[in-house]
Amino acid sequence: MRASDSPTSSIGGIAAARVAELRETEAATFRKARPKSEAKVGNGMAGFLGGVPMHWMTDWPTPFPILVDGARGATITDIDGNKLDDFCLGDTGSMLGHAPPAVARAIRRQAGRGLTYMLPSEDALAIGPLLQQRFGLPYWQIATTATDANRFALRVARAVTGREKILVFNGCYHGSVDETMVRLIDGKPVNRPGLAGEFRDLTRATKIVEFNDVAALEAALSDRDVACVITEPVLTNSCMVLPEPGFHDALRRLTRAAGTLLLIDETHTISTGPGGYTRKYGLEPDLFVLGKPVAGGVPASIWGMSADVATRYGAYSRTKEPGYSGMGTTLSANPLQFAAMRATLEEVMTEEAYAHMDRLARRLDAGLTAVIERYRLPWHVARVGARVEFICAPRPLKDGGEAEEAHAPELEAAIHVALVNRGVLIAPFHNMMLVSPATTAAQVRRLITAFSAVAARLAA
Ligand SMILES: Cc1ncc(COP(=O)(O)O)c(C=O)c1O
């Protein structure tokens, strides 16, 4: 018998029976509101493995995927005509709103001039200096996904240090980069459970310690065999874990002392501000990665390096055997990406846009916190800029191990569907909510009201 099967057990502080009841009734409500969608996708989509074009579409807790008709601003409409206030925003790909007008215009302009050439366009001339100014590093490359950007940056780190190992923090996610797929379970490094077709022992070349554990980090770096530490400034791919005061200073000091490079992956924490967490908090990465929203939803990513890394990589390249570097992908750095990225950087990711996002995200944080207090739920809210998360555990989390324990999948699934039935979409993997420049105060109010209604049912 699983813990949640016991009539007296609880999940995230809520009686399991109540969670199950909520899940069941909300699933029925969801179906009832979507007869057309159910007819089309209720039994899977023809021709696709597992009935969906991308396997994680079945990770949504709804009985079947929401079949989208269109999205505008921060609103999604499904084919049954249901409108949803979208706080998932493509899990950050649409963090700046769905098809921001400036980006849509740039895409339309470029569409008449070719989509991929393997040659630069004039937009690229503007982008290089924009990236330098905004993120503070002097040398940049364009890729298509954050996964690829991380993979390439790690390759450069290994090349210039001559070291094979990397170090990650427990609970991390940096895309489907094989060498980061490691976890600490019962204090031991292991391959991340569930990996398909992975026969290598990834822990041979990847060290792993808990986030915020400076002593463990120091010990792991002391062998001077780690090429690079790769981390998000805040762990956002487990339940959200904020850095403790002094953690980033220690991370930078210890990596420098050990001759280890520091790769900051801002793909989610770009929610902090136009220059990411890095600029707001004065981090000094050697390598920097940003994907997802950087071209307003067009697949694109950027990765940058310091002058020192660039010089060392130049020297390495002059001595390495000629041949393929292992970094590429044919459609990267195409003119559509340049057009969309330029519009995003110049016209969408502005200080004013972030001021709006931050203001509404604070309001959301306060509103959800007040609901949690009103119903005395053992939960809390965490936030990094425009990225807000309610976590079904009482206190702020210290590391990935605690974050794993705080995860309450059945409860979260029930809440997510209940929110959809009240007109609000949040991210399926965590209780993550993003505020975009297009999000309105009324949408934030509706989310707080919906959350309150669900909390009332759970607390009743
Ligand atoms: C911090 C971070 N880095 C990289 C990635 C990978 O992004 P993509 O799936 O677009 O390659 C993700 C995806 O969630 C992420 O959260």
The ligand as an SDF file (V2000), in Angstrom:
LIG
                    3D

 16 16  0  0  0  0  0  0  0  0999 V2000
   17.9030   26.0520  -16.4070 C   0  0  0  0  0  0  0  0  0  0  0  0
   17.6450   25.3500  -17.6990 C   0  0  0  0  0  0  0  0  0  0  0  0
   18.6160   25.2280  -18.5900 N   0  0  0  0  0  0  0  0  0  0  0  0
   18.4270   24.6380  -19.7590 C   0  0  0  0  0  0  0  0  0  0  0  0
   17.1920   24.1080  -20.0860 C   0  0  0  0  0  0  0  0  0  0  0  0
   16.9860   23.4420  -21.4120 C   0  0  0  0  0  0  0  0  0  0  0  0
   16.2250   24.1970  -22.2690 O   0  0  0  0  0  0  0  0  0  0  0  0
   15.7880   23.5590  -23.6650 P   0  0  0  0  0  0  0  0  0  0  0  0
   14.8470   22.4400  -23.3000 O   0  0  0  0  0  0  0  0  0  0  0  0
   15.1050   24.6700  -24.3710 O   0  0  0  0  0  0  0  0  0  0  0  0
   16.9940   23.0740  -24.3240 O   0  0  0  0  0  0  0  0  0  0  0  0
   16.1480   24.1960  -19.1880 C   0  0  0  0  0  0  0  0  0  0  0  0
   14.8240   23.6350  -19.5060 C   0  0  0  0  0  0  0  0  0  0  0  0
   13.9120   23.6140  -18.7190 O   0  0  0  0  0  0  0  0  0  0  0  0
   16.3710   24.8310  -17.9580 C   0  0  0  0  0  0  0  0  0  0  0  0
   15.4070   24.9450  -17.0450 O   0  0  0  0  0  0  0  0  0  0  0  0
  1  2  1  0
  2  3  1  0
  2 15  2  0
  3  4  2  0
  4  5  1  0
  5  6  1  0
  5 12  2  0
  6  7  1  0
  7  8  1  0
  8  9  2  0
  8 10  1  0
  8 11  1  0
 12 13  1  0
 12 15  1  0
 13 14  2  0
 15 16  1  0
M  END
$$$$
